[in-house]
Amino acid sequence: MYNSRLDGLTEYPFQRLNALLAGTSPRVPTDQQIAMSIGEPQHAPPEMIRDLLVGDLSAWGKYPPTPGNANFRAAAAAWLTKRYALPANMIDGEKHVMPVSGTREALFMAAQLCVPPDKNGAQPTVLMPNPFYQVYFGAAVMAGAEPVFVPATRETGFQPDYATVDPRHLARAAMAYICTPANPQGTVASVARLKQMIALAREHDFVVISDECYSEIYDGAPPAGALEACAALGGDLKNVLVFNSLSKRSSVPGLRSGFVAGDADLIAKLNKLRSHGGAVQPIPVLDTAAALWRDEAHVEANRALYRAKFDDAAQIFGKQFEFYRPGGGFFLWLNVGDGERAATALWREAGVKVLPGGYLARPDAAGINPGAPYIRVALVHDRARTADALQRMRQVLETL
Ligand SMILES: Cc1ncc(COP(=O)(O)O)c(C=O)c1O
């Protein structure tokens, strides 16, 4: 006996990559082999967390409360207010913020929160960009919704345009994911696009799930966010939840610390849901996270490291493979014609592991997988290793 909705889930991209490369041995020595397939930051975590995490031992002897503590909620609210220049009274940590154990589990749980048994008498839909972060699909399927894939291709500016969705799908929509800056393409949704999406969500009564975990890794202007769009629409947070995390901003994916912020009614309901089945954050983790949200110096240093690596990548690739500097995040999204073929050749000839873009997307109505021509390359290692790997990559890709 098990939940047969599980059968609707596909294998996770990294398992598919392992299967693809199973019979391939790199022709370069082990010390030159490098995994650029996974978006796990390899920059050193900020020194300040060393003492913070062990500070008050007695806190480990307590069950932490589901909504976290006031210190964390206040730090997240203050950060959001400053970062997005929101009106001072718009975000109240006590009403609008919920800590989560990294945003992955929260993005998954969002579907349990927002997808009703039916909408207007029919199966609800969950709208998502295509390509997309794979958790969105699993969340929709396990909540009993029909996933609807909305193109996020070069033609649409690598962001989905939900205004183009079939009205029959919109009428059944329970929620819509947006990822900005996007994984994998790094493109940023403008305030105008976010405003349009929020207006659409309010018109059709679905929830905007704005995944903003790459918001602090940027090259030029700070990426916009959905709360900024709410402010521009008058300050109401109705139908909007944003998700952010320290994993990329502070290079601490192992801390498992993020938050959800937005619609007070949905946050209260999320609190109820999480008190039944959510992973609570230990109090020392909450306090450490609060200190990290209050500090920008380590984030600026982190951003500078990524910027330098994009400088190197721009030098190495020029205009080849449709290279562009993304508005945010730390991925290259290169058009190499056939992502699987390129990934196999790169592993064999250069010892570089990258992810075929097709593993992050689904075929469209015409059977075309919009990610298939691409590879995703995570610039998460140090600058010298990254530049060396990118040089070797270019040499191999030029021969394909
Ligand atoms: C687009 C996107 N959203 C969410 C996450 C989850 O991050 P975390 O659970 O570490 O907050 C990731 C992690 O790679 C991601 O790429």
The ligand as a Tripos MOL2 file, in Angstrom:
@<TRIPOS>MOLECULE
LIG
   16    16     1     0     0
SMALL
NO_CHARGES

@<TRIPOS>ATOM
      1 C1         15.2070   27.4640   -7.7670 C.3       1 LIG1
      2 C2         15.4980   26.8920   -6.4250 C.ar      1 LIG1
      3 N1         14.5800   27.0410   -5.4630 N.ar      1 LIG1
      4 C3         14.7740   26.5360   -4.2330 C.ar      1 LIG1
      5 C4         15.9310   25.8440   -3.9210 C.ar      1 LIG1
      6 C5         16.0420   25.2550   -2.5490 C.3       1 LIG1
      7 O1         17.0300   25.8090   -1.8000 O.3       1 LIG1
      8 P1         17.0740   25.6220   -0.2180 P.3       1 LIG1
      9 O2         16.1670   24.4780    0.1380 O.co2     1 LIG1
     10 O3         18.4890   25.3040    0.0780 O.co2     1 LIG1
     11 O4         16.5850   26.8880    0.3740 O.co2     1 LIG1
     12 C6         16.9160   25.6760   -4.8870 C.ar      1 LIG1
     13 C7         18.1380   24.9050   -4.5740 C.2       1 LIG1
     14 O5         18.9390   24.5680   -5.3630 O.2       1 LIG1
     15 C8         16.6930   26.2160   -6.1800 C.ar      1 LIG1
     16 O6         17.5850   26.0880   -7.1490 O.3       1 LIG1
@<TRIPOS>BOND
     1     1     2 1
     2     2     3 ar
     3     2    15 ar
     4     3     4 ar
     5     4     5 ar
     6     5     6 1
     7     5    12 ar
     8     6     7 1
     9     7     8 1
    10     8     9 2
    11     8    10 1
    12     8    11 1
    13    12    13 1
    14    12    15 ar
    15    13    14 2
    16    15    16 1
@<TRIPOS>SUBSTRUCTURE
     1 LIG1         1 GROUP 0 **** ****
